[in-house]
Amino acid sequence: MAADDEASHPVRSLGVRLQVEGWCEGPFAFPIRGARTLLEALAATGSLQASADALSISYRSAWGQLAALEQALGRPVVVKTKGHGSSLTPFGTALLTLLQASQVRLAPALAAEEMALTDGLRRLLEPASARLRLAASHDPLLLEIVETRPDIDLMVAGSLDALARLREGTVDAAGFHYGSDGPPPSPFHALFRDRALIVVPLFRREQGWMLAAGNPLGLTGIADIAARRARFVNRQRGAGTRIWFERLCAEAGLRPEAIVGHQTEEFTHQAVAALIATGAADAGMGTRAVAERFALEYRPLGWETYFLAARASLEPGRLSHFCTQVQRRAGHASGYAAPEAQVFPVSGR
């Protein structure tokens, strides 16, 4: 949006950002958000002074926070080496991973509430807001692009939930996927014949088994996961990845209930990976990009197309630039590829 256009429509720049200010209470009392940000800074800089500078606090304040955290936990979280700065201890690294995993799990709920509150405020101030409302199945590359687009409000939702919101008219477009390449299964197949909707391929991505580093259980597929009683982390009902998982179970002649942890649900690939990385689970499904980010073992299952659905009445220009951005990024990201068909423009059938 041009600067003068932004100035003439100040409501369009309005946004809500929520954050959790939590406390660990009891004998190990410490502020959760403060501990996470301090440990992240220390992990990134390797220096308490540099961490203080990055957080815009004094060295004395950073030292006090660190000392209070170690006193509360009764364990050192940082080791200081003369001439080499400060580094997290194994305990400190595990604590940071745990706190980050919690943040990842909370992110979808916070994003949904941010979008709802932002939309409500804008409707109060300017009913005819021109912002694009998007509900989409979780994908890190998609989120990366959306973060650069202040004109797009994103709500992370399962594929079926995102499409339901599009049908209800509460969003302008929906991102969804349904698993490996091939004919769309029910109920997705009806979308491609609905004249009220436009459905286009947005990008392709690889999914596979995300396993603990080193794959200590020697897992190669769903049969191993069931036979060796590996702890599995599932996605929520209606998620495209869960639909793929249940199809894999059917193809292997297994009931989902035969998988330990099939009832354990998370809402994002990162949340699944975080549980595996912290040792709380042994396996889950997700993208190569997320597995690499969390340094997990990865066994590919196949490629799928991630689609974007929009109302046929939506002005094509509102989505074309966004789709081009996503397509270009997908062509250069690990575990992604541009779609095999033209991404846009939208046109009626």
Secondary structure, 3 states (H helix, E strand, C coil): CCHHHHHHCHHHHCCCCCCCCCEECCCCCEEHHHHHHHHHHHHHHCCHHHHHHHCCCCHHHHHHHHHHHHHHHCCCCEEEECCCEEEECHHHHHHHHHHHHHHHHHHHHHHHHHHHHHHHHHHHHCCCCCCEEEEECCCHHHHHHHCCCCCEEEEECCHHHHHHHHHHCCCCEEEECCCCCCCCCCCHHHHHHCCCEEEEEEEEEEEEEEECCCCCCCCCCHHHHHHCCCCEEEECCCCHHHHHHHHHHHHCCCCHHHCCCCCCEECCHHHHHHHHHCCCCCEEEEEHHHHHHCCCEEEEEEEEEEEEEEECCCCCHHHHHHHHHHHHHHCCCCCEECCCCCCCCCCCC
